[in-house]
């Protein structure tokens, strides 16, 4: 780990290979490409593409022009809609064993960019069958690696930065011309940017077709297509790649998946490997912290009493802290690493790139971060396990509000997560409603229990485990009431983990936390009404979806990590709005809808390499920028859609938990 992180850090200082920041997705390109080429100016772009420039692209000595490039040159000076003639059948690129498809062609230079695909037959690409067809995780890791290489090449690894657009100073100046691919960050996720199956491997990109005013810039377009072909040649052919680096990447991802898959059999909800680097560079930079960033960096080390060994298919035996099913409390002083550990655990649902530092920090796939969320919309949710007897007789078995309080929102977040299959709750005291979590003796003396509608989480956490099998990992720093109900207590002291369970139990015996039955987790039917958008739909950013005239706020859905997950969720909601998954106007159980949708997106029962995310596209053509979300985050978006409609399931409809 250390040597790889130091290498990445050195070159990131030079402005190249910055993971998650639009500079290559966590790898310097020279680790992938056999030629190690690109020159000393790689990644810096070309002066002709600087803002305000109207100069033509420099000519490149890339051999004879393809028929596509010649066609583009013939279009020089024509009206911009002439570009639409490029769509339809693909363009074979002579002598390069690839085909370029123009799937969606923009109508003018100011419209959203065109969608292109570059396809290479698998017989020419040469990737081993065991990488492509033997398992979904290997296929995903292969496509992730190829995406990173292609992104790095487009961003300067081949000598020219093709991702820089021209922004002319006047209406008649050159504009557009940038190629974009959905570049990964620190996470290895199933995405639509590169697809590999038994027949072919293809990359999906966007291209802002260049123009001068509203006239075609055919010669510049031909240059850009030539640059795309060169990048594809350097990324989608095994012979162009560092086969050892590719193998290491796939095996590292496969080990993480194997580690996560063993948690259940080992009666664990999470695992944190010794030597893991949990802190990140900053709140906006997800790369691992290095000693250059902070000389006080501490690598994770398990307490001896919690240390276990797990065997992985490629890395062999690893050692780390196993967090058992049950109630685990993480304590410690402020700034000692409590929340840093929990944040690493909550992202342990995803595989990471080698060198991330958290490769062996994993969590159950259905673990969900829970927090308070003042002001959110809640629809027909049974929060009665936590809240009853509201003023003026307001029902809590079918609770609805457009402006939830901290306590009602946290109760709803828990129930909604359980409804669609959450198995572990991850909770940080810092982001919770205090009155939802605990109620001390002094407050009980002043406000009698019959006047308090909230049953504190501390009284429910044990019955949640006992009655429903739901574990909880909880960070607390200001209240020891949870000591009495905890199975394990971990103290973080200057980022060092210590098992203080016995001492916490001694202290906890002095307090009372009488567990009460949790109650049922009721289910709801999702109705078609309100799911259709009344306007444009797009993901404004990772945390906000514009859905017609309303916004879906996802700021508190903390386990989303890439904006293309939000894009996929936005189109998944539109798919639900079409009504095909909802069984008519009566709707369907939300849990069943999410399971059906998840199977569709994962292309279950179909050959490996079949891209289920393509079913979300609102057009006939596959979308280049989707990343797989979990059903839990899709359901969270549905629950936050203010126009959505639900009805409670009757006993005949469904058996509650």
N, C-alpha and C positions, 0 to 999 in steps of 0.2 A: 504493500500500500504506500509506504512512505516514499519510496523512490519514484513511483508513478506520479504521486501528488506533487512532489518537488519539480518534476519535469514539466507537468502541466502549469504549475505556478510560474516557472521561469518564462515560458513562452507566452502565457497570458499577460505578463508584464509588457511584452512587446506588442500587445494588441491583437493577438491571434488565438483562436481556439477557445474563446470564452464561453463556457457552458451556460445555456439558458439565457444568454444576453444577445442572441442574434448574431453570434460570431463563430458558430461552428458546432454548438451542441456538446461541449464538454471535452472534445478531443482536438489536439492540433492535427491538421490534415496529414502531416508527414509521417505520423504513426500508421497510416493506413495505405498510403500510395507507394508502390514499389519504387517508383522513380525518385521519390523524395523531392520532386521538382517544384517549380513555381518561382524560384529566384528570390533574391533578397527583398524584392518589392511585393511579394505575395501578400495578399490581404489588405494592401493599401489602396487598391483601386487605380484607375487611370485618370490622368488629368483631363482628358477629353470628356469625361463623364461628370466633371464637377458641376455644381449648381450654376445655372446661368449660361453654360456652354452651349453653343450651337454648332460646334465643329462636328464633322463626320467622324465615324469610328476609323481607327487606323486599320489598314488592310493587314490580314493575317495570312501567313503562308501555311495554309492547312490543306494543301492539295487541291484537286479539282472540285468544283462546286457540284453539289447534289442537284437533282432536278427540282427539289423544293427551293433551294437557294436561288437557282436560276429563275424560277417562277416568281419569287419575291422581288428579284431585281427588275423583272419585266413590269411589275406593278408600280414602280417608282413614279410618284407624282399623281397617281390616280386618286379618286375620291376614297375616303377612308372605308366606306362599306365594302369596297372591293376585297378587303381582307376576308370577308365571309365566304369567298370562293375557295378558301383553303379547307373548309370543313368537309365532312363526308368521309370517304375512304381515306385510309392512312397514306402517308407519303413514305415510301421506302427510300432509305438513305443508302445510296450505292456504295458498295465496298465497306460498309460499316455494320452490317447485320443488325440494323435497327429500323424501326418504323415510328414516325412522328404523327400523332393524331391531334387535330385541332377540334376539340370537343365543343367548346362554347367560345364563340368569337364576339368580342365586344363590338358594339355598334358605332362608337366613336372614341376618340382618344381620352375622353373624360369619364367614360364608363368604367365599371369594375373590370379588372384585367381578364384576359382570355384564359381558358383552361386548356392545357396541353398534356399529352401523355407521350412518353418515349418508351417504346416496348422493344425488348430484346428476346428472341427465342431462347428458351432454356438450354437448348442444344448448343447454342453459341455462347451463352453466358457462362455455362460450365460449373454452376454451383452443385455440390454433391447432393444426392437425393436425401441423405440423412439430415441435411440442413433445411430442406424445402418441405418434405412430405412426411417425416417420421413423427413430429410432434408440433403442437401449436406453439409452445414456448420457443423452440428452435427457429421456427419460421418467423416469429415475431422478432427475435434477436437478430436474425439475418437481415430482415427488412429495416430494422433500426440502424444497424451498422451501415448498410448501404445508403440510407437516408443521410446519415452524418457525413459520410464521405462525399456524397453528391453535393450536400450543402457547403462543405468546406471548399470543394472545387469551384462551385459557383461564386463563392465569396472571396476568391483570390488565390486559391490553391493552384490554379493553372496559369497564373500570371495576370489575369484580368478579373476584376470584381464585376460580375454580371448582374449583381443584385442592386446596383446603384442606378437610380433613375436620372434622367435628364429633366431639369425643370427650367425651360427657357424663360428668358426675361420678357418676351412679348408673345402675343397670340400666335404669330407665324413662326416662332422658334421651335426647335426640336423639343420633343417631350416624350416621356415614357421610355420603354426599352428595358425595364428591369425584369429579371426572372426571379421568382420567389418559390421556395419549397418550404413546407411546414417543418421547420428545424426542431429537433428534440432538445430538451434540456437535460436534467440529471436522471430522468426516468425512462425506462425501456418499456414502452406501452404499445399496444396494438394501434396502428394508425393507417390511414388510407394513402399516405404520401408515396409509399413503395409497396407494391404487391408482388408476391412471388408464388407461383404454383407450378404444377408439373409441366405446363406448356410454355410459360414465359415469365419474365420479370419485367415490371414496368414501373417507371417513376411518373408521378403526377405533379405538375408545376403550374404556376400562373405566369403569364407573360403579358405585360402591358405593351401591346403592339405599337411600335414607334410611329410618330407622325410629326409633320411640320404643318401647324395649323390643323386643317382637317384633310390633309393629303398624306398618302402613304409614303413612308420613308423605306422604300423597298431595299435599297442597298444596306442600310443599317439593320433592317430586319434580317437580311440574309447573313450578316455578320453575327448577329445575336444567335440565330439558329445554329450557325456553325459553332459558336461557343457552347451552346447547349449540347450539341452532339459530342463535342470533345469531352465535356464533363461526364456525359453518360458513358462514353467509352472508358473513362477512368474510374467509374464507380459501379457499373452494372455488369462488368465482366470479371470473373474470378482472377483471370491472369493479370489484371491491373491492380489487384489488391494485395495487401500483405496477408497471406493465407494464415500465418501464425497469429496475427492480431485478430483476425476474424474468428478463428477457432477459440482463442482466449475469451473473446467477447461473448460468444454463444455459450461456452462452458460456464462463465461467470454468472450469466443470467439463469442458466439451467440449474446451477447450484442454489441460487436464491429461491427459485421456485420449489426445488426439492426440500429446502429447509422449511419453507412455509407449509408445505404439504405434510410435514411430519409433526407439526404442532399439536394437532388434534390427538393423534395416537399417544403422544407424550404427555397428554393432559396439560398442555400449555396454551396460553393465549398469545404469548409474545416471547421473543428471544432477542438478546442484545449481545453480539459477539465481542469478545475481548479484543482490544486494539481498535475498536470502531472510533471514528471521529464524528461526534455528534454535532458540535457547533458549526454553524455556517459562516461564511465570510461576513455577511451583513443581513439585515432584514429584507434587502432587495436583491441579494446575490446568493443563490442556493448552492454554490460550489463549497467544498469543504474548507474550513479554516486551516491555515498553515501556521507554522511557528513564525513565519515572517509577518503574518497578520497579528499574532499575539504570542509572545514568548511564554505565556502561561497556559498554552494549549495543553489539555489533559486528555489522553486517550481513555476510552471506557475500559473499566476492569470490573468483572463481576465480584461480588462478595463471595468468599469461599463457600459459605453455607448454601448459596443459590447456584453455584457453578455446575453446569452439566456439559457433557460432551455429545456431539451429534456428528454423524458421518454423512458426508456429501459425496456425490458421484465423481466429482473431479478434484475438489480441494481436499478431499480426505476428511480427517477428523478435525473439527473445530470446537472451541470451548467458549462458553459465555454464560450469561445470566438467563435462566429460564424463569419466566413469570407464569406461575401456575394459574389454572382456572380458579376463580374465586374472587375475593376482594383484596386488591393490592393498593396500598396507600403509599404515595411517594411524598416525603417530607424533607425539610431542610430550610436553612436561612435564605433570605432573598439573594438572588444572583448567584446561587450555588449550583444551579443546573437542573432543578426540578422540571421546569417547563421545557427545557432543552431536551431532556430525556423523553418526555411525553410527546413532543413534536416529532422526534425521530420515530417513536413507536406508531404514531398516527399515520405517518407516511410509509410505514413498514408494510402496507398493503400493496406497494408497488416495488418492482424490481428496479435496481439502479445501474448506472454505467460503472464499469470497473474504474476504481480510483475515487469514487464518490465518498468513501469512508463509512457509509452506512449499508454496505452490501449485505452484511450479516445482521442487520437489525430488521426483524420481520414481525409482522402481526397477523392475527387471523384475518382472512380475506373479507369478512363481514364485520370488522370492527368499525365503530362510528364515533367520531368526536361530537360530544354534546356540549352545548352552551346555551346561555340565555340569549334572547334575540328580541329586544324591545321593539314594538311597532310592526312586527310581522303579521301577516294574515293567517288565520287558522280557520279551517272549515270542517265542521261536523266531527270533531275529534273527541274521543272519550278520555278526558283527563281526570276522571273521577278516582283513579288509583292514587292521585296526589292532591287533588283539589275538589272540595265539596262545600255545599252550604254557602254559596256566594250570596252577597246581598241581593235583596229583591227577588229571591227565588230563581236566579238564573241557572239553567241546567248546565251541568258539566259532563254529562254522558254524551251529549252531542254539542260540544262547545264550539262556537263560532265567534270570531271577532276580526275586525280589520285593523286592530291596534293592540296587540297582545302586550301584556306587561312582562317584566323579566321572569316572574315565576310561572305564569301561564304559558309563555313561549317555551320555557325549558321543559315543562311538563309535556307540552305538545311535541317538542322535538324528540323526546324519549319515546313516547307512544308511537309516533309516526315511524321512527326508525325500527322499533320492534315489529310493527305491522308488516314491514316488507323484508324482514329477515335478519336484522342486526343480531350479532352473537355476543359482542363485547362492547361496553360503553367506555369511552375514554373521556375523562372529565378533568378540567383544570379549575380550581377554585377561583382563580383570577377572572374567569369569564362567566361565572355563574351568578345567579341571583342568591344573595345570602339567605333571604328568608325562605327560599326553596330548599337550601341545603341543610340548615340546622335551625334550632330554636332553643336558646339557652334557658336556664332555670329562672333567671331574673325576668326575662320576657314572659315566661309562662305565669309567673306570679302576678305580673301586671295585667297581661291580657289573657284571660282564662281560655282554656282549650276550646270551649264551645263557641268562642268568638273568633277562633282562628280557622279559616277554611283550608289551610295548607297542611298536609302531612309531610313533614320534612323528609328529604331524600335519605338522611341517615337512618330513619326508621324503616325504610323500604328496601334498602340496598341488599340486605340479607335475604328477604323474601323474594326479591327479584331473582336472586341466584337459586334459591331453594325451589321456588314454584315454577320458574321458567328457564332455568339453566343459563342465565345471562350474567357474565362476569363483569366486573368493573375495575378499571385502573384509574385511580384518583389522585391528583396532586392537591395537597393542602399545605398551607403555610401559616394559617391564623387560627385554626380551631382543632382541638384534639379529640372532639366527640367521635370521630371515625375510628379512633384507636380501638374502641370497644367492639367494633364490628369487623375489623380487618383480619384477614387471614395472614397477610404478609405486610410488613412495613419496611420500606427502603428509605434510608436517609442519604441525601446528596450533600456532601461536605467538600466544598471546593472542587466540584465535579467528580469526586470519588464516591462510589456507591457503597453503602454499608447496610447490613441486615440488622435492624434494630427492633425486630418483631417482639422479642421477649420483653424488652424494656417498655415498649409501647403497650403491651398487654398489661403489665403491672400498673402502668399509669391509667389505662383504660378501665380497669376494675373500679376505679374511684368515681367513674361517671356512669350514668344510666343511658342506655340506648335500646329500649325495648322494641324488638322487631315486631311489625304488624303485617298481616297478610297483604300481598301486593294487590290482589284483585285480577280481573281479566284484562286482556289486551283485545279490545274489540276491533273489528274490521269494517271497512267501508267499501261502498261501490263507487267507482269513478264514473261519472256521467259524461256523455259526449258534449252536453251543453256547456258552453264557455271555453272549450278547448281550441276552437278555431280562432286564429288571429285576425283582428280587424284592421290589418295594415302590414307594413313590412316587418320582417323578423330578422334580427341579427344579434350576434354576441358583441356587445360594445367593448367588453373586456372580459377577463376571467370571472369577474364577480357580478356582472350585470348583463342580462339579456333583454333587449328591446323586443317585446312581443306585441306587435300591433300598437295599440294606444296605451298599453300598460308596460310596466317594467317588472322583471323578476329579479329580485335582489338576492344574490348568492354570497354575500360577504361573509356570512356565518356558516357557510358550507365549506369548511376549512380543508377538506381532503381533495378538492379539485386542485390540479397543479398546472394545467395547460389550457390556454384559451380555446384550443380546438376541441377540448372536452365540452366546453360551454357551447361551441358551435354545434357539436353533435347533439347535445341536449336540446338546443333550440329546435333543431329539425326533428328530433324525436317527439317533441311536443306537437309539432305540426302533423307528424304521422299519426299520433293519437287523435288529433283533431279530425283527421280523415274518417275516423270511426271504425276502421276495419278490425282493430284489436279490442273493441269494446262491446261487441255482441248486441248492437242495436241501441235504441234509445234508453233501455233500462240500465245500460252500463254493465260493468263487470267489477269484481273485486279488485281493488288496487294491487294487492299482492300478486294475484294471478296475471294481471296486465303487465306488471313489471317482469315477472318470470317469462312470459311469452315474448316480451320485447327483448329481454336479455338473450334468449335463445336465438332470436332473429339476428341480433347484432353480432353475436358470436358465431353465427352460421353453424350451429350445432347440427350434427348428423350429416354435414356436408364435407367434401374433401378438404383437407388442410390446404390453406392458401386461398380458399373462397372468401372473399371479403364481404362480411355481413354488413359492415358500416355503409357500403354502397347503397343498401336499401333505404337509407335515410335521405338520399339526394332528392331534391325537389325537381330535378330535371332528369332527362333520360341518361345523361352522362354521369360518370362517377365523380364525386367531389374530391378535390385534392387535399382538403384540410379538415379531416375528422380524426379525433383521437378517442379511443374507447373510454366511456364513462362507466361506472358501476350502476347497477339498477338503484342503489341506495341514493346516489346523487340525482339520478333522473327523477326518482320519487320525491326527493327534496324540492326539486324545481316545480314539480306538479303541485305540491303542497303550498308553495309560495306564489303560485299563479293566482292572482286575486279574482280572476273571472272563472276559475275552475269550480265545478259543482260536485258534491259528494252526497251520498245518503248512507245512513247506517245500515249494515247488514242485519237482517232478521236471523233468528235462530235457524230457520229453514235454509237461509242462504248460505250460512257458513257457521262453523263452530268456532267460537272465540277461544283464545288460549286458556 
